[in-house]
Amino acid sequence: MQCPICTHPIVTIDHAGIALDQCTSCGALWFDRTEFAATMEHDVPGVAIQWGKTVKERHGVVRHCPRDASPLKAMEWDGIPFDRCAKCAGVLLSKDAWMAVHLAAEAH
């Protein structure tokens, strides 16, 4: 797989027993359909992460799903940008967005 943000290779890493896909260059994370919720529940027990809301494309950039090449929808949760595949329900977070989601989840 290639990173939808920077096109570098994505490798599988272990995060608390959950296999996640991370870019070797920019550190972006790709979560398959259930991995995002499972990872957040492990990291911040009791957190309820919503899917967020759809926003306009960011600066005309359309990213594509690394699994099925479908266009990703630009989304936002608590002001934090991420992308979601409408077809496979995967979630793409930049490294900075991943850290921001954790901080926001801990504050809720």
Buried (B, 14 or more C-beta within 10 A) or exposed (E): EEBBBEEBEBEEEEBEEBEBBBBEEBBBBBBBEEBBBBBBBEBBEEBEBEBBEEEEEEEEEEBBBBBEEEBBBBBBBBEBBBBBBEEBBBBBBBBEBBEBBBEBBEEE
